[in-house]
Amino acid sequence: RFDAPVHEVAVKHELFDPQEPSYKNLSKLHLSGKTSEYVFTPSRTIFRYDGRGILPQAWSFFLLGIEHIFTGYDHLAFVLAMILVGRSLMDVAKVVTGFTVAHSLTLILAALGVVSMPDKLVESVIALSIAVVAAENLFLKHQSKRWILAFAFGLVHGFGFSGVLRELGLPTEGLLSSLFSFNLGVEAGQLAVVAVIFPLVIALRRTSWHLPVVRAASAAVLVMGLVWFGERILG
């Protein structure tokens, strides 16, 4: 806490366990009558305050959202399974929109404490959702209503995203901006994944390898989903 007026300050935090790369630390600084909060991670160890107030805090939660997508292998597997059989950009847009609206809704409600679900149930259903979508890729010929499935399972994934914020500890100052920034980071990471994978899916559709690759990838995702489901429901 700084009682005298402070125009610029830098805080460095490097107390991380090398055996726990996912460790995060939410720090709170009281500067010139304002409270700023920042998420320290092993890759983000310096916080600089220059009078911008809430902006560094929002930026740190935005980066946390991106990081969660790129390190959340179950969410990545779900997105991959959803777009593997996409026939057009419109199909993928419907799926991504349904998933985004649903998980944004439950993320905000759960993070604010309006609704809640047991973590074990949430993580188990997330794993099951991966297996269900992958199985649909293998056994169903028409997925015209897939956006409905994306919306339904997106509600559960939103609870999973909110669990990250609960473990970290939500900030008291700038709560809504932090939630919005984290969700925006999740969307940015998700769109980046889709932007890389979907053009490959479209290119693959023009080859004779399309069906075998889709089936092999879907089977692999199905096995992973079932393994994760077994691990989470039992342990």
Salt bridges, closest charged atoms under 4 A:
GLU14 OE2 - LYS12 NZ 3.57
ASP50 OD1 - ARG52 NE 2.78
GLU67 OE2 - LYS24 NZ 3.49
GLU67 OE1 - ARG44 NH1 3.45
ASP74 OD1 - HIS75 NE2 3.98
ASP74 OD2 - ARG232 NH2 3.08
ASP119 OD1 - ARG166 NH2 2.49
GLU123 OE1 - ARG232 NH1 3.44
GLU136 OE1 - ARG146 NH2 2.41
GLU187 OE2 - HIS103 NE2 2.78
